[in-house]
């Protein structure tokens, strides 16, 4: 009998226990050094359900002779019915290939219906074998019984699929919650130890970032001179301040759109200068242009306490290949600590709607692309990339496209 060894409820309960055990056994540095999405994704991949699917187009048969016990056949004369009496019969085997995890043919769905019509059913590497054998085998009856049994299997697989589709989102959220709880506890433990005021042994690869607010102020940071001082994490940009920077950029573009003639002949460097003027109004001179950073020079760089917290690259749209090169260039500028960046794409004399669509289509093809966070507005997208030298470290990149119209000369 298929679908008769363990229930789908037990399968999900086992997955929950297994997920919790795996999350609790993960190395702390692994959880803290990788993004929440990567950790959750790795657990889900390890416990992924690969429900089998029947490959009906590849069904085939095998046949041969088989010894048939007819000792209980009332239409036959058998000297001693208490012992087996064999005659030469015929066997037909219907072989049903499938893709996926064959162990799920043993899982009983929530709504279960199955009756065995074949002499026996067995799982093999090449598929499910339905064997029909008799001393006087009726091929038409065997085919009819096989097709009826095959339909039952498909119905039970569909029932399993419905249960999985209904309960999988709950399982994913449970895994995400457990990862968040473990990560929060690890960070809380680290903060508690740091508050004691004594130096601690630095763990290799532990995360070194904290969020700093970006506001118009003059930083007055004084570090203790003692050699044995508590570990000081690297600054990073909060999402609120990241959005604030991007809003400054949007506002500047609105100025360009309202006064196109002023900006009609400006190149990348001139346009970048106008952005820097606005950004320095917020960051008191800490926004710089063409500053050497890691492997090259970036167009816009904002630093906090001598550390990079935001990087942007400005480019005019010059085709798909050039855009991919812009992403390569931006990612090459990023050091290990940089986690937020932007690509500002200016468009002139090209179908702007087509440019925006190409950005959406091309970006996922990049080798460092990990996932999309979504479309922010009609011309802006947000993506997550892996850092080229450390794929476990994630970078948020917002791609903003702007149409810079030419003014009309008199």
C-alpha positions in Angstrom: 0.0 0.0 0.0 1.1 3.5 -0.8 0.4 6.6 1.3 0.1 4.5 4.4 3.2 4.8 6.6 3.2 8.3 8.1 0.8 11.2 8.1 1.5 14.7 6.6 0.9 16.1 10.0 3.8 14.1 11.4 6.0 15.2 8.5 5.5 18.9 9.3 5.9 18.3 13.1 9.2 16.6 12.4 10.3 19.5 10.2 9.5 22.0 12.9 11.6 20.1 15.5 14.4 19.6 13.0 14.4 23.3 12.1 14.6 24.4 15.7 17.4 22.0 16.4 19.4 23.1 13.4 19.0 26.8 14.2 20.1 26.3 17.8 23.1 24.3 16.7 24.4 27.0 14.3 27.6 28.6 15.1 27.0 32.1 16.6 29.5 33.7 14.1 27.6 32.1 11.2 24.3 33.7 12.3 25.8 37.1 13.1 28.0 37.3 10.0 25.3 36.4 7.5 22.0 38.1 6.6 18.8 36.8 8.2 17.5 36.0 4.7 20.6 33.8 4.0 20.3 31.9 7.3 16.6 31.3 6.9 17.1 30.3 3.2 19.8 27.8 4.1 17.5 26.1 6.7 14.6 26.0 4.3 16.8 24.5 1.6 17.9 21.8 3.9 14.4 21.0 4.9 12.8 21.6 1.5 9.8 19.4 0.5 10.3 18.0 -3.0 6.9 16.5 -3.6 7.0 13.9 -6.4 5.3 14.5 -9.7 4.1 11.8 -12.1 5.7 11.8 -15.5 2.8 10.4 -17.5 4.4 10.9 -20.9 7.1 8.4 -19.9 4.9 5.6 -18.6 5.9 2.2 -20.1 5.4 -1.5 -19.5 7.4 -4.6 -19.0 6.2 -8.2 -19.2 7.3 -11.8 -18.6 6.4 -15.1 -17.2 5.7 -15.7 -13.5 4.8 -18.7 -11.4 1.3 -18.3 -10.2 -0.1 -20.0 -7.1 -3.6 -21.4 -8.0 -4.1 -23.6 -4.9 -7.1 -21.4 -3.9 -8.6 -21.2 -7.3 -12.1 -22.9 -7.0 -12.1 -23.5 -10.8 -9.0 -25.7 -10.7 -8.5 -29.2 -9.5 -5.7 -29.0 -6.9 -4.6 -32.3 -5.2 -3.9 -30.6 -1.9 -5.2 -27.0 -1.5 -3.4 -26.6 1.8 -0.1 -26.2 0.0 0.9 -23.9 -2.9 0.3 -25.2 -6.4 2.1 -23.2 -9.1 1.4 -22.9 -12.8 3.1 -20.8 -15.5 1.4 -17.5 -15.8 1.9 -14.0 -17.3 3.1 -10.7 -15.6 2.5 -7.2 -16.9 4.4 -4.4 -15.1 3.3 -0.8 -15.6 6.3 1.5 -14.8 5.5 5.1 -13.8 8.5 7.4 -13.7 8.4 10.4 -11.3 10.4 13.4 -10.4 11.0 14.4 -6.8 11.3 12.7 -3.4 9.8 9.2 -3.7 9.5 8.8 0.1 6.4 11.0 -0.1 4.5 8.1 -1.6 4.5 6.7 1.9 3.0 9.9 3.4 -0.7 9.9 4.1 -2.5 13.1 3.1 -5.1 14.9 5.1 -7.8 13.5 2.8 -6.8 10.0 1.9 -8.3 7.5 -0.6 -6.5 4.5 -1.9 -7.3 0.9 -2.8 -4.8 -1.6 -4.2 -5.8 -3.2 -7.4 -2.4 -4.5 -8.6 -0.9 -7.7 -7.2 1.9 -5.6 -5.7 3.3 -2.1 -6.0 7.0 -1.3 -5.5 9.2 1.9 -5.6 12.3 1.6 -7.8 14.8 4.1 -9.1 13.2 4.2 -12.5 9.7 4.7 -11.0 6.7 3.0 -9.4 6.1 -0.6 -10.5 2.5 -1.8 -10.7 2.6 -5.6 -11.2 -0.4 -7.5 -12.5 0.0 -11.3 -12.8 -2.4 -14.2 -13.4 -2.5 -17.6 -15.0 -5.1 -16.1 -17.4 -4.2 -12.5 -17.4 -6.8 -10.1 -19.0 -4.8 -7.2 -20.5 -7.8 -4.9 -20.8 -8.8 -5.4 -17.1 -5.2 -4.9 -16.0 -5.0 -1.6 -17.9 -8.3 -0.5 -16.5 -7.2 -1.3 -12.9 -3.8 0.4 -13.4 -5.4 3.6 -14.7 -7.8 3.6 -11.8 -4.9 3.2 -9.3 -2.8 5.8 -11.1 -5.7 8.3 -10.7 -5.9 7.6 -7.0 -2.1 8.3 -6.7 -2.5 11.6 -8.5 -5.5 12.6 -6.3 -3.5 11.8 -3.1 -0.5 13.8 -4.4 -2.8 16.7 -5.1 -4.1 16.5 -1.5 -0.6 16.5 -0.2 0.2 19.6 -2.4 -2.8 21.5 -1.0 -1.8 20.8 2.6 1.8 21.9 1.9 0.7 25.1 0.1 -1.5 25.9 3.0 1.0 25.3 5.8 4.4 26.1 4.2 4.1 29.9 4.8 3.5 29.2 8.5 6.5 27.0 8.6 8.7 29.6 6.8 7.5 32.3 9.3 8.3 30.1 12.2 11.8 29.5 10.9 12.3 33.2 10.4 11.1 34.0 13.9 13.4 31.5 15.5 16.4 32.8 13.5 15.5 36.4 14.6 15.1 35.3 18.2 18.5 33.5 18.3 20.2 36.5 16.6 18.6 38.9 19.0 19.8 36.9 21.9 23.4 36.7 20.6 23.5 40.4 20.1 22.0 41.0 23.5 24.6 38.8 25.1 27.4 40.7 23.2 26.0 44.0 24.4 25.8 42.7 28.0 29.4 41.6 28.0 30.5 44.9 26.4 28.7 46.9 29.2 30.9 45.3 31.8 33.7 47.6 30.7 36.4 44.9 30.5 38.2 43.9 27.3 36.9 40.7 25.7 38.7 38.4 23.3 37.6 39.3 19.8 36.0 36.4 18.0 37.3 35.9 14.4 34.7 37.1 11.9 32.2 38.5 14.4 30.0 41.4 13.0 31.3 44.9 13.6 28.5 47.3 12.7 26.1 49.6 14.5 23.6 52.2 13.1 24.5 55.8 13.3 22.0 58.6 12.8 22.7 61.0 10.0 21.8 64.5 10.9 23.4 67.9 10.5 25.8 68.0 13.4 29.5 68.3 14.1 30.7 65.0 15.5 32.9 65.3 18.6 34.1 61.8 19.1 36.8 61.2 21.8 38.1 57.7 22.1 39.7 56.4 25.3 43.5 56.1 25.1 43.8 53.0 27.2 45.1 50.0 25.3 42.6 47.7 27.0 39.3 49.3 25.9 36.0 47.7 25.1 35.5 46.8 21.4 34.2 49.7 19.3 32.0 48.5 16.4 32.1 50.1 12.9 29.4 52.7 12.0 26.8 51.8 9.4 23.8 53.7 8.0 20.3 53.2 9.4 17.5 52.6 6.8 15.8 55.8 7.8 18.9 57.9 7.1 19.5 55.9 3.9 16.0 56.9 2.7 16.8 60.5 3.8 19.9 60.6 1.5 17.9 59.2 -1.4 15.1 61.8 -0.9 17.7 64.5 -1.1 18.7 63.1 -4.5 15.1 62.9 -5.6 14.5 66.5 -4.6 17.5 67.7 -6.5 16.3 65.9 -9.7 13.0 67.6 -9.3 14.9 70.9 -9.5 16.5 69.7 -12.7 13.2 68.8 -14.2 11.7 72.1 -13.4 14.6 74.1 -14.9 15.9 71.9 -17.7 17.7 74.6 -19.5 20.0 75.2 -16.6 21.2 71.6 -16.7 20.8 70.7 -20.4 24.6 70.7 -21.2 25.9 69.4 -17.9 27.9 66.2 -17.8 28.2 63.6 -15.1 30.8 65.5 -13.1 28.7 68.8 -13.1 25.5 67.0 -12.1 27.4 65.2 -9.3 28.6 68.5 -8.0 25.0 69.7 -7.5 24.2 66.6 -5.6 27.2 67.1 -3.4 26.2 70.6 -2.6 22.8 69.4 -1.2 24.3 66.4 0.6 27.0 68.6 2.3 24.2 70.8 3.6 23.2 67.8 5.7 26.6 66.3 6.4 28.7 69.3 6.9 31.3 68.6 4.3 31.5 64.9 4.8 29.9 64.1 1.4 32.8 64.0 -1.2 33.1 63.3 -4.9 35.6 61.1 -6.8 37.1 59.9 -3.5 39.4 56.9 -3.6 37.6 54.0 -2.0 38.8 50.4 -1.9 39.4 49.5 -5.6 38.6 52.7 -7.3 37.0 56.1 -7.2 33.4 56.5 -6.4 31.2 59.5 -7.5 29.6 60.2 -4.1 30.9 59.1 -0.8 29.6 59.9 2.7 31.8 59.2 5.7 31.1 59.1 9.4 34.0 59.1 11.9 36.4 58.4 9.0 34.4 55.3 7.9 32.3 55.0 4.7 28.6 54.8 5.3 27.1 55.5 1.9 28.5 55.2 -1.7 26.8 56.2 -5.0 27.8 56.1 -8.6 26.3 58.5 -11.2 26.1 57.5 -14.9 24.2 58.5 -18.0 22.3 55.6 -19.6 24.5 54.2 -22.4 22.9 50.8 -23.1 22.6 47.5 -21.2 26.3 46.7 -21.3 27.3 50.0 -19.8 24.7 49.7 -17.1 26.0 46.2 -16.1 29.5 47.8 -16.0 28.1 50.5 -13.7 27.0 47.8 -11.2 30.4 46.1 -11.5 32.1 49.4 -10.8 29.9 50.3 -7.8 30.4 46.9 -6.2 34.2 47.0 -6.8 34.3 50.2 -4.7 32.8 48.6 -1.7 34.9 47.5 1.2 33.8 44.9 3.7 32.0 47.4 6.0 30.0 49.2 3.3 26.4 48.0 3.3 24.4 50.6 1.5 24.9 52.1 -1.9 23.0 53.6 -4.9 23.3 53.8 -8.7 22.0 57.1 -10.1 21.1 56.6 -13.8 20.5 59.7 -15.9 18.7 59.5 -19.2 18.7 61.8 -22.2 17.2 61.3 -25.6 16.3 57.7 -25.0 12.8 56.2 -24.5 12.7 56.5 -20.7 10.1 53.8 -20.1 12.2 51.4 -22.0 15.3 52.3 -19.9 13.4 51.7 -16.7 12.2 48.3 -17.9 15.7 47.3 -19.0 17.0 48.1 -15.5 14.4 45.8 -14.0 15.2 43.0 -16.5 19.0 43.2 -16.5 19.8 43.6 -12.8 18.9 40.1 -11.8 21.3 38.7 -14.3 24.3 40.2 -12.5 26.6 37.6 -10.9 26.4 39.2 -7.4 22.6 39.6 -7.5 20.8 37.9 -4.6 17.3 39.2 -4.5 14.9 42.1 -5.2 13.5 44.1 -2.3 10.9 45.7 -4.7 10.0 48.6 -6.8 10.1 51.9 -4.8 8.3 54.1 -7.3 7.9 54.2 -11.1 11.6 54.7 -11.8 13.4 53.3 -8.7 14.3 49.7 -7.6 16.0 48.2 -4.6 18.1 45.1 -4.7 20.4 43.0 -2.5 23.8 42.1 -3.8 26.6 40.0 -2.3 29.9 41.7 -1.9 32.3 40.4 -4.5 35.0 39.5 -2.0 32.6 38.2 0.7 29.3 36.8 -0.8 28.0 36.2 2.8 28.1 40.0 3.3 25.1 41.7 1.8 24.8 45.2 0.2 21.6 47.1 -0.4 21.7 48.9 -3.7 19.0 51.3 -4.8 18.9 52.0 -8.5 17.3 55.3 -9.3 16.6 56.3 -12.9 16.0 60.0 -13.8 15.0 61.6 -17.0 17.0 64.8 -17.5 15.2 66.6 -20.3 17.0 69.0 -22.6 15.9 72.6 -22.6 14.3 74.3 -25.6 16.6 76.8 -27.2 15.1 80.0 -28.7 
